[in-house]
Amino acid sequence: MLIEKNETYTVVLPEENSFAEFYTVFLSRTNEISETHLFLNLLNTFPISVNELEKFAKFSKQQKENEKSFVLITNAVEIDDFEDETLSVVPTLIEAEDVLEMDEIERDLMSL
């Protein structure tokens, strides 16, 4: 798992060969990445399903409670296939940045 941090957010890039391997590593390293806005870039990686992506729902909820964004970047699934609306799933990094910006606006409005 490769972690790239910048001023605004952190991007996680899987280096593992399967979702199961990656998810195990991800869970073991959540403490070091959960304090920032997080983008999980799953483009050009292993095959992935909606059921596998929904495993991130609990982490996504925790991030939201901590006023941090969590966005999954993948074009391997359709957003309409998700039952859990707490997950933000987009097909590009630019759209992930847009989601982060919208989340920040929402947090600002909620604090008024």
CORNOR-V163748 format. One record per backbone hydrogen bond with DSSP energy under -0.5 kcal/mol. CO is the residue of the C=O (numbers start at 1). NH is the residue of the N-H. E is the energy in kcal/mol with one decimal. If there is no record, write none. Layout:
CO | NH | E
CO | NH | E
This chain:
2 | 4 | -0.5
2 | 13 | -3.0
3 | 5 | -0.5
4 | 11 | -3.3
8 | 37 | -0.6
9 | 6 | -2.3
10 | 39 | -3.0
11 | 4 | -2.9
11 | 13 | -0.5
12 | 41 | -2.3
13 | 2 | -3.2
18 | 22 | -2.3
19 | 23 | -3.4
20 | 24 | -1.7
21 | 25 | -1.9
22 | 26 | -3.3
23 | 27 | -2.6
24 | 28 | -1.6
25 | 29 | -0.9
26 | 29 | -1.1
27 | 30 | -0.8
29 | 32 | -0.8
29 | 33 | -0.7
30 | 33 | -0.8
30 | 34 | -1.9
33 | 36 | -1.1
37 | 10 | -2.8
38 | 71 | -2.5
39 | 12 | -3.0
39 | 41 | -0.8
40 | 42 | -0.9
40 | 73 | -3.0
41 | 14 | -0.7
42 | 45 | -0.9
49 | 53 | -2.2
50 | 54 | -2.4
52 | 55 | -1.4
53 | 56 | -2.0
54 | 57 | -1.6
56 | 60 | -2.6
57 | 61 | -2.4
58 | 62 | -2.2
59 | 63 | -2.4
60 | 64 | -2.3
61 | 65 | -2.4
62 | 66 | -1.5
63 | 68 | -3.0
64 | 67 | -1.8
69 | 38 | -3.0
70 | 88 | -0.6
71 | 40 | -2.9
72 | 74 | -0.7
72 | 90 | -2.6
73 | 42 | -2.9
78 | 81 | -1.9
79 | 82 | -1.5
83 | 85 | -0.7
84 | 87 | -0.8
87 | 89 | -0.6
88 | 72 | -3.2
90 | 74 | -2.5
92 | 96 | -1.6
93 | 97 | -2.3
94 | 98 | -1.8
95 | 99 | -2.3
96 | 100 | -2.2
97 | 101 | -2.2
98 | 102 | -2.5
99 | 103 | -2.9
100 | 104 | -2.3
101 | 105 | -1.9
102 | 106 | -2.5
103 | 107 | -2.6
104 | 108 | -2.3
105 | 109 | -2.4
106 | 110 | -2.3
107 | 111 | -1.2
109 | 112 | -1.0
